[in-house]
């Protein structure tokens, strides 16, 4: 009988402390997602905890970041990852041919790996073609240099 009373008292005490501390909490702590919309304008620690929990339960923050919705800002630049690095390293010659032509399976695969939006793929291919000599700067260019040069060209798209 004594244990439930102690547990209840501890929970109430914790809630009082959390609410009191919550007045000084930064509202940007929870990021974006459904939780940030549902608890918008509330700066307390409890509301931020509920916003973060809502995002976690429904997975809306990940979706929002990807799609640019739910108070999230979509990442503007193209993606660079290990797959891009490996792909370029394993396909330097074939990729060079496709970039020089402005089309082909290797340059299309590169666009997919870099997550270039469909509406920008034609521009991506043509920009790579126009900047071929900036990407493949010499016979001895390394795949790492090619990747970095591609990223520089892609940022202008």
Chimera marker file (.cmm) of the C-alpha trace (Angstrom):
<marker_set name="trace">
<marker id="1" x="0.000" y="0.000" z="0.000" r="1" g="1" b="0" radius="0.5"/>
<marker id="2" x="2.862" y="2.366" z="0.765" r="1" g="1" b="0" radius="0.5"/>
<marker id="3" x="4.639" y="1.738" z="-2.590" r="1" g="1" b="0" radius="0.5"/>
<marker id="4" x="1.823" y="3.118" z="-4.861" r="1" g="1" b="0" radius="0.5"/>
<marker id="5" x="1.660" y="6.311" z="-2.788" r="1" g="1" b="0" radius="0.5"/>
<marker id="6" x="5.419" y="6.853" z="-3.088" r="1" g="1" b="0" radius="0.5"/>
<marker id="7" x="5.336" y="6.195" z="-6.859" r="1" g="1" b="0" radius="0.5"/>
<marker id="8" x="2.398" y="8.568" z="-7.341" r="1" g="1" b="0" radius="0.5"/>
<marker id="9" x="4.136" y="11.258" z="-5.283" r="1" g="1" b="0" radius="0.5"/>
<marker id="10" x="7.365" y="10.834" z="-7.285" r="1" g="1" b="0" radius="0.5"/>
<marker id="11" x="5.511" y="11.129" z="-10.598" r="1" g="1" b="0" radius="0.5"/>
<marker id="12" x="3.668" y="14.279" z="-9.472" r="1" g="1" b="0" radius="0.5"/>
<marker id="13" x="6.882" y="15.825" z="-8.196" r="1" g="1" b="0" radius="0.5"/>
<marker id="14" x="8.601" y="15.075" z="-11.497" r="1" g="1" b="0" radius="0.5"/>
<marker id="15" x="5.749" y="16.635" z="-13.484" r="1" g="1" b="0" radius="0.5"/>
<marker id="16" x="5.916" y="19.795" z="-11.373" r="1" g="1" b="0" radius="0.5"/>
<marker id="17" x="9.666" y="20.064" z="-11.911" r="1" g="1" b="0" radius="0.5"/>
<marker id="18" x="9.332" y="19.444" z="-15.657" r="1" g="1" b="0" radius="0.5"/>
<marker id="19" x="6.613" y="22.056" z="-16.052" r="1" g="1" b="0" radius="0.5"/>
<marker id="20" x="8.614" y="24.564" z="-14.019" r="1" g="1" b="0" radius="0.5"/>
<marker id="21" x="11.800" y="23.988" z="-15.979" r="1" g="1" b="0" radius="0.5"/>
<marker id="22" x="9.859" y="23.949" z="-19.220" r="1" g="1" b="0" radius="0.5"/>
<marker id="23" x="9.256" y="27.678" z="-19.248" r="1" g="1" b="0" radius="0.5"/>
<marker id="24" x="12.888" y="28.256" z="-20.192" r="1" g="1" b="0" radius="0.5"/>
<marker id="25" x="13.027" y="25.583" z="-22.917" r="1" g="1" b="0" radius="0.5"/>
<marker id="26" x="14.015" y="26.467" z="-26.481" r="1" g="1" b="0" radius="0.5"/>
<marker id="27" x="11.082" y="25.795" z="-28.873" r="1" g="1" b="0" radius="0.5"/>
<marker id="28" x="13.488" y="24.822" z="-31.681" r="1" g="1" b="0" radius="0.5"/>
<marker id="29" x="14.565" y="21.660" z="-29.859" r="1" g="1" b="0" radius="0.5"/>
<marker id="30" x="11.960" y="19.453" z="-31.514" r="1" g="1" b="0" radius="0.5"/>
<marker id="31" x="12.727" y="20.380" z="-35.109" r="1" g="1" b="0" radius="0.5"/>
<marker id="32" x="9.936" y="19.873" z="-37.614" r="1" g="1" b="0" radius="0.5"/>
<marker id="33" x="7.170" y="17.344" z="-38.219" r="1" g="1" b="0" radius="0.5"/>
<marker id="34" x="3.596" y="16.837" z="-37.080" r="1" g="1" b="0" radius="0.5"/>
<marker id="35" x="4.638" y="17.369" z="-33.456" r="1" g="1" b="0" radius="0.5"/>
<marker id="36" x="5.963" y="20.842" z="-34.218" r="1" g="1" b="0" radius="0.5"/>
<marker id="37" x="2.648" y="21.743" z="-35.839" r="1" g="1" b="0" radius="0.5"/>
<marker id="38" x="0.465" y="20.208" z="-33.123" r="1" g="1" b="0" radius="0.5"/>
<marker id="39" x="2.380" y="21.900" z="-30.298" r="1" g="1" b="0" radius="0.5"/>
<marker id="40" x="3.275" y="25.113" z="-32.148" r="1" g="1" b="0" radius="0.5"/>
<marker id="41" x="3.555" y="28.222" z="-29.997" r="1" g="1" b="0" radius="0.5"/>
<marker id="42" x="4.008" y="26.259" z="-26.771" r="1" g="1" b="0" radius="0.5"/>
<marker id="43" x="7.477" y="26.648" z="-25.298" r="1" g="1" b="0" radius="0.5"/>
<marker id="44" x="7.302" y="24.372" z="-22.283" r="1" g="1" b="0" radius="0.5"/>
<marker id="45" x="9.357" y="21.266" z="-21.790" r="1" g="1" b="0" radius="0.5"/>
<marker id="46" x="6.214" y="19.131" z="-21.664" r="1" g="1" b="0" radius="0.5"/>
<marker id="47" x="4.977" y="20.462" z="-25.022" r="1" g="1" b="0" radius="0.5"/>
<marker id="48" x="8.425" y="19.886" z="-26.553" r="1" g="1" b="0" radius="0.5"/>
<marker id="49" x="8.496" y="16.357" z="-25.162" r="1" g="1" b="0" radius="0.5"/>
<marker id="50" x="5.042" y="15.726" z="-26.608" r="1" g="1" b="0" radius="0.5"/>
<marker id="51" x="6.092" y="17.217" z="-29.965" r="1" g="1" b="0" radius="0.5"/>
<marker id="52" x="9.185" y="15.004" z="-30.142" r="1" g="1" b="0" radius="0.5"/>
<marker id="53" x="7.148" y="11.963" z="-29.080" r="1" g="1" b="0" radius="0.5"/>
<marker id="54" x="4.528" y="12.712" z="-31.733" r="1" g="1" b="0" radius="0.5"/>
<marker id="55" x="7.238" y="12.959" z="-34.392" r="1" g="1" b="0" radius="0.5"/>
<marker id="56" x="8.775" y="9.709" z="-33.209" r="1" g="1" b="0" radius="0.5"/>
<marker id="57" x="5.534" y="7.742" z="-33.064" r="1" g="1" b="0" radius="0.5"/>
<marker id="58" x="4.236" y="8.831" z="-36.459" r="1" g="1" b="0" radius="0.5"/>
<marker id="59" x="7.591" y="9.234" z="-38.257" r="1" g="1" b="0" radius="0.5"/>
<marker id="60" x="6.491" y="12.591" z="-39.624" r="1" g="1" b="0" radius="0.5"/>
<marker id="61" x="9.817" y="14.338" z="-39.120" r="1" g="1" b="0" radius="0.5"/>
<marker id="62" x="11.602" y="11.978" z="-41.516" r="1" g="1" b="0" radius="0.5"/>
<marker id="63" x="8.827" y="12.344" z="-44.079" r="1" g="1" b="0" radius="0.5"/>
<marker id="64" x="8.767" y="16.118" z="-43.631" r="1" g="1" b="0" radius="0.5"/>
<marker id="65" x="12.504" y="16.471" z="-44.158" r="1" g="1" b="0" radius="0.5"/>
<marker id="66" x="12.337" y="14.334" z="-47.297" r="1" g="1" b="0" radius="0.5"/>
<marker id="67" x="9.291" y="16.049" z="-48.771" r="1" g="1" b="0" radius="0.5"/>
<marker id="68" x="9.758" y="19.586" z="-47.443" r="1" g="1" b="0" radius="0.5"/>
<marker id="69" x="6.415" y="19.525" z="-45.565" r="1" g="1" b="0" radius="0.5"/>
<marker id="70" x="5.312" y="19.709" z="-41.903" r="1" g="1" b="0" radius="0.5"/>
<marker id="71" x="7.407" y="22.809" z="-41.104" r="1" g="1" b="0" radius="0.5"/>
<marker id="72" x="10.493" y="21.039" z="-42.496" r="1" g="1" b="0" radius="0.5"/>
<marker id="73" x="12.806" y="22.529" z="-45.071" r="1" g="1" b="0" radius="0.5"/>
<marker id="74" x="13.837" y="20.148" z="-47.805" r="1" g="1" b="0" radius="0.5"/>
<marker id="75" x="17.561" y="19.849" z="-48.295" r="1" g="1" b="0" radius="0.5"/>
<marker id="76" x="18.475" y="21.865" z="-51.362" r="1" g="1" b="0" radius="0.5"/>
<marker id="77" x="21.639" y="20.230" z="-52.650" r="1" g="1" b="0" radius="0.5"/>
<marker id="78" x="22.112" y="16.848" z="-54.195" r="1" g="1" b="0" radius="0.5"/>
<marker id="79" x="23.129" y="13.899" z="-52.131" r="1" g="1" b="0" radius="0.5"/>
<marker id="80" x="26.659" y="12.617" z="-51.857" r="1" g="1" b="0" radius="0.5"/>
<marker id="81" x="27.159" y="9.303" z="-50.169" r="1" g="1" b="0" radius="0.5"/>
<marker id="82" x="29.413" y="6.292" z="-50.168" r="1" g="1" b="0" radius="0.5"/>
<marker id="83" x="27.382" y="4.700" z="-52.979" r="1" g="1" b="0" radius="0.5"/>
<marker id="84" x="28.204" y="7.650" z="-55.254" r="1" g="1" b="0" radius="0.5"/>
<marker id="85" x="31.880" y="7.354" z="-54.391" r="1" g="1" b="0" radius="0.5"/>
<marker id="86" x="31.919" y="3.598" z="-55.048" r="1" g="1" b="0" radius="0.5"/>
<marker id="87" x="29.915" y="3.935" z="-58.257" r="1" g="1" b="0" radius="0.5"/>
<marker id="88" x="32.244" y="6.574" z="-59.692" r="1" g="1" b="0" radius="0.5"/>
<marker id="89" x="35.334" y="4.598" z="-58.640" r="1" g="1" b="0" radius="0.5"/>
<marker id="90" x="34.087" y="1.429" z="-60.347" r="1" g="1" b="0" radius="0.5"/>
<marker id="91" x="32.781" y="3.143" z="-63.505" r="1" g="1" b="0" radius="0.5"/>
<marker id="92" x="35.176" y="5.994" z="-64.301" r="1" g="1" b="0" radius="0.5"/>
<marker id="93" x="35.543" y="5.262" z="-68.030" r="1" g="1" b="0" radius="0.5"/>
<marker id="94" x="31.897" y="4.424" z="-68.720" r="1" g="1" b="0" radius="0.5"/>
<marker id="95" x="30.726" y="7.436" z="-66.733" r="1" g="1" b="0" radius="0.5"/>
<marker id="96" x="33.146" y="9.678" z="-68.645" r="1" g="1" b="0" radius="0.5"/>
<marker id="97" x="31.693" y="8.463" z="-71.959" r="1" g="1" b="0" radius="0.5"/>
<marker id="98" x="28.123" y="9.078" z="-70.804" r="1" g="1" b="0" radius="0.5"/>
<marker id="99" x="28.920" y="12.521" z="-69.429" r="1" g="1" b="0" radius="0.5"/>
<marker id="100" x="30.649" y="13.447" z="-72.703" r="1" g="1" b="0" radius="0.5"/>
<marker id="101" x="27.513" y="12.352" z="-74.605" r="1" g="1" b="0" radius="0.5"/>
<marker id="102" x="25.127" y="13.975" z="-72.080" r="1" g="1" b="0" radius="0.5"/>
<marker id="103" x="23.123" y="10.777" z="-71.724" r="1" g="1" b="0" radius="0.5"/>
<marker id="104" x="23.348" y="7.099" z="-70.956" r="1" g="1" b="0" radius="0.5"/>
<marker id="105" x="22.828" y="4.502" z="-68.282" r="1" g="1" b="0" radius="0.5"/>
<marker id="106" x="25.849" y="5.507" z="-66.176" r="1" g="1" b="0" radius="0.5"/>
<marker id="107" x="24.971" y="9.187" z="-65.953" r="1" g="1" b="0" radius="0.5"/>
<marker id="108" x="21.329" y="8.221" z="-65.256" r="1" g="1" b="0" radius="0.5"/>
<marker id="109" x="22.449" y="5.903" z="-62.449" r="1" g="1" b="0" radius="0.5"/>
<marker id="110" x="24.613" y="8.676" z="-61.040" r="1" g="1" b="0" radius="0.5"/>
<marker id="111" x="21.572" y="10.983" z="-61.019" r="1" g="1" b="0" radius="0.5"/>
<marker id="112" x="19.562" y="8.371" z="-59.116" r="1" g="1" b="0" radius="0.5"/>
<marker id="113" x="22.349" y="7.783" z="-56.581" r="1" g="1" b="0" radius="0.5"/>
<marker id="114" x="22.652" y="11.536" z="-56.045" r="1" g="1" b="0" radius="0.5"/>
<marker id="115" x="18.863" y="11.780" z="-55.642" r="1" g="1" b="0" radius="0.5"/>
<marker id="116" x="18.492" y="14.361" z="-58.382" r="1" g="1" b="0" radius="0.5"/>
<marker id="117" x="14.755" y="15.151" z="-58.726" r="1" g="1" b="0" radius="0.5"/>
<marker id="118" x="13.185" y="13.972" z="-61.998" r="1" g="1" b="0" radius="0.5"/>
<marker id="119" x="12.472" y="17.551" z="-63.075" r="1" g="1" b="0" radius="0.5"/>
<marker id="120" x="16.186" y="18.390" z="-62.830" r="1" g="1" b="0" radius="0.5"/>
<marker id="121" x="17.689" y="15.266" z="-64.429" r="1" g="1" b="0" radius="0.5"/>
<marker id="122" x="17.838" y="16.695" z="-67.959" r="1" g="1" b="0" radius="0.5"/>
<marker id="123" x="19.537" y="19.830" z="-66.653" r="1" g="1" b="0" radius="0.5"/>
<marker id="124" x="21.864" y="17.678" z="-64.550" r="1" g="1" b="0" radius="0.5"/>
<marker id="125" x="22.945" y="15.647" z="-67.605" r="1" g="1" b="0" radius="0.5"/>
<marker id="126" x="23.426" y="18.716" z="-69.794" r="1" g="1" b="0" radius="0.5"/>
<marker id="127" x="25.412" y="20.574" z="-67.112" r="1" g="1" b="0" radius="0.5"/>
<marker id="128" x="27.695" y="17.592" z="-66.627" r="1" g="1" b="0" radius="0.5"/>
<marker id="129" x="28.212" y="17.429" z="-70.389" r="1" g="1" b="0" radius="0.5"/>
<marker id="130" x="28.913" y="21.165" z="-70.631" r="1" g="1" b="0" radius="0.5"/>
<marker id="131" x="31.460" y="20.905" z="-67.811" r="1" g="1" b="0" radius="0.5"/>
<marker id="132" x="33.089" y="17.645" z="-68.867" r="1" g="1" b="0" radius="0.5"/>
<marker id="133" x="36.582" y="19.167" z="-68.864" r="1" g="1" b="0" radius="0.5"/>
<marker id="134" x="35.971" y="20.598" z="-65.382" r="1" g="1" b="0" radius="0.5"/>
<marker id="135" x="34.992" y="17.137" z="-64.117" r="1" g="1" b="0" radius="0.5"/>
<marker id="136" x="37.596" y="14.994" z="-65.860" r="1" g="1" b="0" radius="0.5"/>
<marker id="137" x="40.511" y="17.419" z="-65.580" r="1" g="1" b="0" radius="0.5"/>
<marker id="138" x="43.259" y="15.053" z="-66.797" r="1" g="1" b="0" radius="0.5"/>
<marker id="139" x="44.095" y="11.460" z="-67.676" r="1" g="1" b="0" radius="0.5"/>
<marker id="140" x="45.304" y="10.973" z="-64.120" r="1" g="1" b="0" radius="0.5"/>
<marker id="141" x="42.250" y="12.383" z="-62.330" r="1" g="1" b="0" radius="0.5"/>
<marker id="142" x="41.159" y="10.252" z="-59.374" r="1" g="1" b="0" radius="0.5"/>
<marker id="143" x="37.624" y="9.120" z="-58.711" r="1" g="1" b="0" radius="0.5"/>
<marker id="144" x="37.542" y="11.293" z="-55.570" r="1" g="1" b="0" radius="0.5"/>
<marker id="145" x="38.405" y="14.355" z="-57.636" r="1" g="1" b="0" radius="0.5"/>
<marker id="146" x="35.732" y="13.426" z="-60.184" r="1" g="1" b="0" radius="0.5"/>
<marker id="147" x="33.125" y="13.119" z="-57.424" r="1" g="1" b="0" radius="0.5"/>
<marker id="148" x="34.085" y="16.506" z="-55.967" r="1" g="1" b="0" radius="0.5"/>
<marker id="149" x="34.020" y="18.109" z="-59.429" r="1" g="1" b="0" radius="0.5"/>
<marker id="150" x="30.587" y="16.616" z="-60.118" r="1" g="1" b="0" radius="0.5"/>
<marker id="151" x="29.298" y="18.007" z="-56.826" r="1" g="1" b="0" radius="0.5"/>
<marker id="152" x="30.583" y="21.476" z="-57.721" r="1" g="1" b="0" radius="0.5"/>
<marker id="153" x="28.859" y="21.346" z="-61.126" r="1" g="1" b="0" radius="0.5"/>
<marker id="154" x="25.648" y="19.918" z="-59.605" r="1" g="1" b="0" radius="0.5"/>
<marker id="155" x="25.415" y="22.727" z="-57.043" r="1" g="1" b="0" radius="0.5"/>
<marker id="156" x="24.922" y="25.218" z="-59.897" r="1" g="1" b="0" radius="0.5"/>
<marker id="157" x="21.811" y="23.401" z="-61.138" r="1" g="1" b="0" radius="0.5"/>
<link id1="1" id2="2" r="1" g="1" b="0" radius="0.2"/>
<link id1="2" id2="3" r="1" g="1" b="0" radius="0.2"/>
<link id1="3" id2="4" r="1" g="1" b="0" radius="0.2"/>
<link id1="4" id2="5" r="1" g="1" b="0" radius="0.2"/>
<link id1="5" id2="6" r="1" g="1" b="0" radius="0.2"/>
<link id1="6" id2="7" r="1" g="1" b="0" radius="0.2"/>
<link id1="7" id2="8" r="1" g="1" b="0" radius="0.2"/>
<link id1="8" id2="9" r="1" g="1" b="0" radius="0.2"/>
<link id1="9" id2="10" r="1" g="1" b="0" radius="0.2"/>
<link id1="10" id2="11" r="1" g="1" b="0" radius="0.2"/>
<link id1="11" id2="12" r="1" g="1" b="0" radius="0.2"/>
<link id1="12" id2="13" r="1" g="1" b="0" radius="0.2"/>
<link id1="13" id2="14" r="1" g="1" b="0" radius="0.2"/>
<link id1="14" id2="15" r="1" g="1" b="0" radius="0.2"/>
<link id1="15" id2="16" r="1" g="1" b="0" radius="0.2"/>
<link id1="16" id2="17" r="1" g="1" b="0" radius="0.2"/>
<link id1="17" id2="18" r="1" g="1" b="0" radius="0.2"/>
<link id1="18" id2="19" r="1" g="1" b="0" radius="0.2"/>
<link id1="19" id2="20" r="1" g="1" b="0" radius="0.2"/>
<link id1="20" id2="21" r="1" g="1" b="0" radius="0.2"/>
<link id1="21" id2="22" r="1" g="1" b="0" radius="0.2"/>
<link id1="22" id2="23" r="1" g="1" b="0" radius="0.2"/>
<link id1="23" id2="24" r="1" g="1" b="0" radius="0.2"/>
<link id1="24" id2="25" r="1" g="1" b="0" radius="0.2"/>
<link id1="25" id2="26" r="1" g="1" b="0" radius="0.2"/>
<link id1="26" id2="27" r="1" g="1" b="0" radius="0.2"/>
<link id1="27" id2="28" r="1" g="1" b="0" radius="0.2"/>
<link id1="28" id2="29" r="1" g="1" b="0" radius="0.2"/>
<link id1="29" id2="30" r="1" g="1" b="0" radius="0.2"/>
<link id1="30" id2="31" r="1" g="1" b="0" radius="0.2"/>
<link id1="31" id2="32" r="1" g="1" b="0" radius="0.2"/>
<link id1="32" id2="33" r="1" g="1" b="0" radius="0.2"/>
<link id1="33" id2="34" r="1" g="1" b="0" radius="0.2"/>
<link id1="34" id2="35" r="1" g="1" b="0" radius="0.2"/>
<link id1="35" id2="36" r="1" g="1" b="0" radius="0.2"/>
<link id1="36" id2="37" r="1" g="1" b="0" radius="0.2"/>
<link id1="37" id2="38" r="1" g="1" b="0" radius="0.2"/>
<link id1="38" id2="39" r="1" g="1" b="0" radius="0.2"/>
<link id1="39" id2="40" r="1" g="1" b="0" radius="0.2"/>
<link id1="40" id2="41" r="1" g="1" b="0" radius="0.2"/>
<link id1="41" id2="42" r="1" g="1" b="0" radius="0.2"/>
<link id1="42" id2="43" r="1" g="1" b="0" radius="0.2"/>
<link id1="43" id2="44" r="1" g="1" b="0" radius="0.2"/>
<link id1="44" id2="45" r="1" g="1" b="0" radius="0.2"/>
<link id1="45" id2="46" r="1" g="1" b="0" radius="0.2"/>
<link id1="46" id2="47" r="1" g="1" b="0" radius="0.2"/>
<link id1="47" id2="48" r="1" g="1" b="0" radius="0.2"/>
<link id1="48" id2="49" r="1" g="1" b="0" radius="0.2"/>
<link id1="49" id2="50" r="1" g="1" b="0" radius="0.2"/>
<link id1="50" id2="51" r="1" g="1" b="0" radius="0.2"/>
<link id1="51" id2="52" r="1" g="1" b="0" radius="0.2"/>
<link id1="52" id2="53" r="1" g="1" b="0" radius="0.2"/>
<link id1="53" id2="54" r="1" g="1" b="0" radius="0.2"/>
<link id1="54" id2="55" r="1" g="1" b="0" radius="0.2"/>
<link id1="55" id2="56" r="1" g="1" b="0" radius="0.2"/>
<link id1="56" id2="57" r="1" g="1" b="0" radius="0.2"/>
<link id1="57" id2="58" r="1" g="1" b="0" radius="0.2"/>
<link id1="58" id2="59" r="1" g="1" b="0" radius="0.2"/>
<link id1="59" id2="60" r="1" g="1" b="0" radius="0.2"/>
<link id1="60" id2="61" r="1" g="1" b="0" radius="0.2"/>
<link id1="61" id2="62" r="1" g="1" b="0" radius="0.2"/>
<link id1="62" id2="63" r="1" g="1" b="0" radius="0.2"/>
<link id1="63" id2="64" r="1" g="1" b="0" radius="0.2"/>
<link id1="64" id2="65" r="1" g="1" b="0" radius="0.2"/>
<link id1="65" id2="66" r="1" g="1" b="0" radius="0.2"/>
<link id1="66" id2="67" r="1" g="1" b="0" radius="0.2"/>
<link id1="67" id2="68" r="1" g="1" b="0" radius="0.2"/>
<link id1="68" id2="69" r="1" g="1" b="0" radius="0.2"/>
<link id1="69" id2="70" r="1" g="1" b="0" radius="0.2"/>
<link id1="70" id2="71" r="1" g="1" b="0" radius="0.2"/>
<link id1="71" id2="72" r="1" g="1" b="0" radius="0.2"/>
<link id1="72" id2="73" r="1" g="1" b="0" radius="0.2"/>
<link id1="73" id2="74" r="1" g="1" b="0" radius="0.2"/>
<link id1="74" id2="75" r="1" g="1" b="0" radius="0.2"/>
<link id1="75" id2="76" r="1" g="1" b="0" radius="0.2"/>
<link id1="76" id2="77" r="1" g="1" b="0" radius="0.2"/>
<link id1="77" id2="78" r="1" g="1" b="0" radius="0.2"/>
<link id1="78" id2="79" r="1" g="1" b="0" radius="0.2"/>
<link id1="79" id2="80" r="1" g="1" b="0" radius="0.2"/>
<link id1="80" id2="81" r="1" g="1" b="0" radius="0.2"/>
<link id1="81" id2="82" r="1" g="1" b="0" radius="0.2"/>
<link id1="82" id2="83" r="1" g="1" b="0" radius="0.2"/>
<link id1="83" id2="84" r="1" g="1" b="0" radius="0.2"/>
<link id1="84" id2="85" r="1" g="1" b="0" radius="0.2"/>
<link id1="85" id2="86" r="1" g="1" b="0" radius="0.2"/>
<link id1="86" id2="87" r="1" g="1" b="0" radius="0.2"/>
<link id1="87" id2="88" r="1" g="1" b="0" radius="0.2"/>
<link id1="88" id2="89" r="1" g="1" b="0" radius="0.2"/>
<link id1="89" id2="90" r="1" g="1" b="0" radius="0.2"/>
<link id1="90" id2="91" r="1" g="1" b="0" radius="0.2"/>
<link id1="91" id2="92" r="1" g="1" b="0" radius="0.2"/>
<link id1="92" id2="93" r="1" g="1" b="0" radius="0.2"/>
<link id1="93" id2="94" r="1" g="1" b="0" radius="0.2"/>
<link id1="94" id2="95" r="1" g="1" b="0" radius="0.2"/>
<link id1="95" id2="96" r="1" g="1" b="0" radius="0.2"/>
<link id1="96" id2="97" r="1" g="1" b="0" radius="0.2"/>
<link id1="97" id2="98" r="1" g="1" b="0" radius="0.2"/>
<link id1="98" id2="99" r="1" g="1" b="0" radius="0.2"/>
<link id1="99" id2="100" r="1" g="1" b="0" radius="0.2"/>
<link id1="100" id2="101" r="1" g="1" b="0" radius="0.2"/>
<link id1="101" id2="102" r="1" g="1" b="0" radius="0.2"/>
<link id1="102" id2="103" r="1" g="1" b="0" radius="0.2"/>
<link id1="103" id2="104" r="1" g="1" b="0" radius="0.2"/>
<link id1="104" id2="105" r="1" g="1" b="0" radius="0.2"/>
<link id1="105" id2="106" r="1" g="1" b="0" radius="0.2"/>
<link id1="106" id2="107" r="1" g="1" b="0" radius="0.2"/>
<link id1="107" id2="108" r="1" g="1" b="0" radius="0.2"/>
<link id1="108" id2="109" r="1" g="1" b="0" radius="0.2"/>
<link id1="109" id2="110" r="1" g="1" b="0" radius="0.2"/>
<link id1="110" id2="111" r="1" g="1" b="0" radius="0.2"/>
<link id1="111" id2="112" r="1" g="1" b="0" radius="0.2"/>
<link id1="112" id2="113" r="1" g="1" b="0" radius="0.2"/>
<link id1="113" id2="114" r="1" g="1" b="0" radius="0.2"/>
<link id1="114" id2="115" r="1" g="1" b="0" radius="0.2"/>
<link id1="115" id2="116" r="1" g="1" b="0" radius="0.2"/>
<link id1="116" id2="117" r="1" g="1" b="0" radius="0.2"/>
<link id1="117" id2="118" r="1" g="1" b="0" radius="0.2"/>
<link id1="118" id2="119" r="1" g="1" b="0" radius="0.2"/>
<link id1="119" id2="120" r="1" g="1" b="0" radius="0.2"/>
<link id1="120" id2="121" r="1" g="1" b="0" radius="0.2"/>
<link id1="121" id2="122" r="1" g="1" b="0" radius="0.2"/>
<link id1="122" id2="123" r="1" g="1" b="0" radius="0.2"/>
<link id1="123" id2="124" r="1" g="1" b="0" radius="0.2"/>
<link id1="124" id2="125" r="1" g="1" b="0" radius="0.2"/>
<link id1="125" id2="126" r="1" g="1" b="0" radius="0.2"/>
<link id1="126" id2="127" r="1" g="1" b="0" radius="0.2"/>
<link id1="127" id2="128" r="1" g="1" b="0" radius="0.2"/>
<link id1="128" id2="129" r="1" g="1" b="0" radius="0.2"/>
<link id1="129" id2="130" r="1" g="1" b="0" radius="0.2"/>
<link id1="130" id2="131" r="1" g="1" b="0" radius="0.2"/>
<link id1="131" id2="132" r="1" g="1" b="0" radius="0.2"/>
<link id1="132" id2="133" r="1" g="1" b="0" radius="0.2"/>
<link id1="133" id2="134" r="1" g="1" b="0" radius="0.2"/>
<link id1="134" id2="135" r="1" g="1" b="0" radius="0.2"/>
<link id1="135" id2="136" r="1" g="1" b="0" radius="0.2"/>
<link id1="136" id2="137" r="1" g="1" b="0" radius="0.2"/>
<link id1="137" id2="138" r="1" g="1" b="0" radius="0.2"/>
<link id1="138" id2="139" r="1" g="1" b="0" radius="0.2"/>
<link id1="139" id2="140" r="1" g="1" b="0" radius="0.2"/>
<link id1="140" id2="141" r="1" g="1" b="0" radius="0.2"/>
<link id1="141" id2="142" r="1" g="1" b="0" radius="0.2"/>
<link id1="142" id2="143" r="1" g="1" b="0" radius="0.2"/>
<link id1="143" id2="144" r="1" g="1" b="0" radius="0.2"/>
<link id1="144" id2="145" r="1" g="1" b="0" radius="0.2"/>
<link id1="145" id2="146" r="1" g="1" b="0" radius="0.2"/>
<link id1="146" id2="147" r="1" g="1" b="0" radius="0.2"/>
<link id1="147" id2="148" r="1" g="1" b="0" radius="0.2"/>
<link id1="148" id2="149" r="1" g="1" b="0" radius="0.2"/>
<link id1="149" id2="150" r="1" g="1" b="0" radius="0.2"/>
<link id1="150" id2="151" r="1" g="1" b="0" radius="0.2"/>
<link id1="151" id2="152" r="1" g="1" b="0" radius="0.2"/>
<link id1="152" id2="153" r="1" g="1" b="0" radius="0.2"/>
<link id1="153" id2="154" r="1" g="1" b="0" radius="0.2"/>
<link id1="154" id2="155" r="1" g="1" b="0" radius="0.2"/>
<link id1="155" id2="156" r="1" g="1" b="0" radius="0.2"/>
<link id1="156" id2="157" r="1" g="1" b="0" radius="0.2"/>
</marker_set>
